[in-house]
């Protein structure tokens, strides 16, 4: 555990202020949130989606920025040669990206809460879904960053995956408004379970996924991508 915390401390110091983390991880989600607040005013029904978008972009941008720099400068290989297991490296990177994402999503939560008409229904459950969502998104971003051969193309591939999620997850419009085939696509979107879980914990209702299934899905997504990331590192190095 001590070795994991050492990596977390190093990553926070080195990559917190990197351009990718700031632009896509902090500025974009907050500006996106403010744009919808100014446009609609009453943001209760949009709040879970806006928070999920902030979490997705913050975590994936942070973890991808760190890997892009490390792989281009060949410092990631030096980390792999250290007396530490691949699993510990993956957990450390997921943890630090989750912390960054949690910070951004909490800022977004406080921002949208100020404009909400109704109070948050269950704060502890909301906190649980925020933590699980950030871990799931961090592990997803880590795997994509490792799976792309050329580090320069990582952000392009991430955007090709992240931007459609905004529309297929029910973040901006309820999935019940769309045909069945579109809902099926939504069920394959990781962010759907964050949106549905936060919708229930904040507003006490959900659209198509019960809160228990959302919780289990986020846990499963996190575990699956952590496992895939470890295997990817072993395959690459």
C-alpha positions in Angstrom: 0.0 0.0 0.0 2.9 2.4 0.8 4.2 1.9 -2.8 0.8 2.7 -4.2 0.6 5.9 -2.2 4.1 7.0 -3.3 3.0 6.7 -7.0 -0.3 8.6 -6.2 1.7 11.4 -4.6 4.1 11.6 -7.5 1.3 11.7 -10.1 -0.6 14.4 -8.3 2.4 16.6 -8.2 3.5 16.0 -11.8 0.2 15.8 -13.7 -2.4 17.9 -11.8 -1.5 21.0 -13.9 -0.8 19.4 -17.2 -2.6 20.9 -20.2 -4.7 17.8 -20.8 -5.8 17.6 -17.2 -6.7 21.3 -17.1 -8.4 21.7 -20.5 -10.4 18.5 -20.9 -10.4 17.5 -17.2 -11.4 20.7 -15.5 -12.3 23.6 -17.8 -14.4 21.6 -20.3 -16.8 19.9 -17.8 -17.3 23.1 -15.7 -17.9 25.3 -18.8 -20.3 22.6 -20.2 -22.1 22.6 -16.8 -22.4 26.4 -16.7 -23.7 26.5 -20.3 -26.6 24.3 -19.3 -27.3 26.2 -16.1 -27.4 29.5 -18.0 -29.6 27.9 -20.7 -32.2 26.1 -18.5 -31.9 27.6 -15.0 -33.8 24.8 -13.3 -31.3 22.0 -13.6 -32.7 19.3 -11.3 -33.3 16.8 -14.1 -29.9 17.6 -15.7 -27.8 17.5 -12.5 -27.0 13.8 -12.5 -25.9 13.9 -16.1 -23.8 17.0 -15.7 -22.0 15.6 -12.7 -21.4 12.3 -14.6 -20.0 14.2 -17.6 -17.6 16.1 -15.3 -16.5 12.9 -13.7 -16.0 11.1 -17.0 -13.9 13.8 -18.6 -11.9 14.6 -15.4 -10.8 11.1 -14.7 -10.1 10.0 -18.3 -8.2 13.2 -19.1 -6.0 13.0 -16.0 -5.1 9.3 -16.4 -4.5 9.7 -20.2 -2.3 12.8 -19.7 -0.1 11.0 -17.2 0.3 8.0 -19.5 0.9 10.1 -22.7 3.8 11.9 -21.0 5.2 8.8 -19.4 5.1 6.7 -22.6 6.5 9.5 -24.8 9.4 10.2 -22.3 9.9 6.4 -21.6 9.5 7.0 -17.9 6.7 4.5 -17.7 9.1 1.7 -18.6 11.3 2.8 -15.6 8.3 2.5 -13.3 7.7 -1.0 -14.6 11.2 -2.0 -13.7 10.7 -0.8 -10.1 10.1 -3.5 -7.4 6.3 -3.1 -7.6 3.6 -5.3 -9.1 1.7 -4.3 -12.3 -1.5 -4.5 -10.4 -0.2 -2.0 -7.8 0.7 0.4 -10.6 -2.7 0.1 -12.2 -4.4 0.6 -8.8 -2.3 3.7 -8.1 -3.1 5.3 -11.4 -6.8 4.5 -11.0 -6.8 5.9 -7.5 -5.1 9.2 -8.4 -7.4 9.8 -11.4 -10.4 9.0 -9.2 -9.2 11.6 -6.6 -8.9 14.2 -9.4 -12.3 13.2 -10.8 -13.9 13.3 -7.4 -12.6 16.8 -6.8 -14.0 18.0 -10.2 -17.4 16.2 -9.8 -17.8 17.6 -6.2 -17.2 21.1 -7.5 -19.8 20.4 -10.2 -22.2 19.0 -7.6 -22.0 22.1 -5.5 -22.4 24.2 -8.5 -25.6 22.5 -9.8 -26.9 22.1 -6.2 -27.0 25.9 -5.9 -29.5 26.1 -8.8 -31.5 23.0 -8.0 -35.1 23.5 -6.8 -35.3 20.2 -4.7 -32.8 19.1 -2.1 -30.5 16.1 -2.7 -32.5 13.1 -1.5 -29.7 10.9 -0.1 -26.2 12.4 0.4 -24.4 9.2 1.5 -25.8 7.3 -1.5 -24.8 10.1 -3.8 -21.2 10.0 -2.4 -21.1 6.3 -2.9 -22.2 6.6 -6.6 -19.7 9.4 -7.1 -16.8 7.3 -5.8 -17.8 4.2 -7.8 -18.3 6.3 -11.0 -14.9 7.9 -10.7 -13.2 4.5 -10.2 -15.1 3.0 -13.1 -14.2 5.9 -15.5 -10.6 6.0 -14.3 -10.1 2.3 -15.1 -11.8 2.8 -18.4 -9.6 5.7 -19.3 -6.5 3.8 -18.2 -7.3 0.8 -20.4 -8.0 3.0 -23.5 -4.8 4.9 -22.9 -2.8 1.6 -22.8 -4.7 0.0 -25.7 -3.8 2.8 -28.2 -0.4 2.0 -29.7 0.6 5.6 -30.4 0.4 7.9 -27.3 -0.3 10.9 -29.5 -3.6 9.4 -30.6 -4.9 8.6 -27.1 -6.9 11.8 -26.7 -8.5 11.4 -30.1 -9.7 7.9 -29.3 -10.9 9.0 -25.9 -13.0 11.7 -27.5 -14.4 9.3 -30.0 -15.7 7.2 -27.1 -16.5 10.0 -24.5 -18.5 12.4 -26.7 -21.1 9.8 -27.8 -21.6 8.7 -24.2 -23.0 12.2 -23.4 -26.0 11.4 -25.7 -26.4 7.6 -25.2 -26.2 7.6 -21.4 -29.4 9.7 -20.8 -27.3 12.5 -19.3 -29.1 15.2 -21.3 -32.4 13.6 -22.1 -34.2 10.6 -20.5 -33.6 7.3 -22.3 -37.3 6.6 -22.0 -37.9 9.2 -24.8 -35.9 7.1 -27.3 -36.7 3.9 -29.2 -35.8 0.5 -27.7 -32.7 0.0 -29.9 -31.3 3.3 -28.6 -32.0 2.2 -25.0 -30.1 -1.0 -25.7 -27.1 1.1 -26.8 -27.5 3.1 -23.6 -27.2 -0.1 -21.5 -23.8 -0.7 -23.2 -22.6 2.8 -22.2 -20.7 2.9 -18.8 -21.8 6.4 -18.1 -25.5 5.3 -18.1 -25.1 3.6 -14.7 -23.5 6.7 -13.2 -26.3 8.9 -14.5 -29.0 6.4 -13.3 -27.4 5.9 -9.9 -27.0 9.6 -9.2 -30.5 10.3 -10.5 -31.9 8.0 -7.9 -29.7 9.1 -5.0 -30.2 12.8 -5.8 -33.8 12.9 -7.0 -35.3 9.6 -5.8 -36.3 8.2 -9.2 -34.6 6.4 -12.1 -35.4 5.9 -15.8 -34.5 2.4 -16.9 -31.9 1.0 -14.5 -32.6 0.2 -10.9 -30.1 1.7 -8.4 -28.8 -1.7 -7.2 -28.0 -2.7 -10.8 -26.3 0.6 -11.4 -24.2 0.1 -8.3 -23.2 -3.5 -9.3 -22.6 -2.4 -12.9 -20.2 0.4 -11.8 -18.3 -2.1 -9.6 -18.1 -4.6 -12.5 -16.9 -2.0 -15.0 -14.2 -0.9 -12.6 -13.0 -4.4 -11.9 -13.1 -5.5 -15.6 -11.1 -2.5 -16.8 -8.5 -2.8 -14.0 -8.0 -6.4 -14.9 -7.8 -5.6 -18.6 -5.2 -2.8 -17.9 -3.0 -5.2 -16.0 -3.2 -7.7 -18.8 -2.4 -5.0 -21.4 0.7 -3.9 -19.5 1.9 -7.5 -19.4 1.3 -7.8 -23.1 3.1 -4.6 -24.0 6.1 -5.1 -21.7 
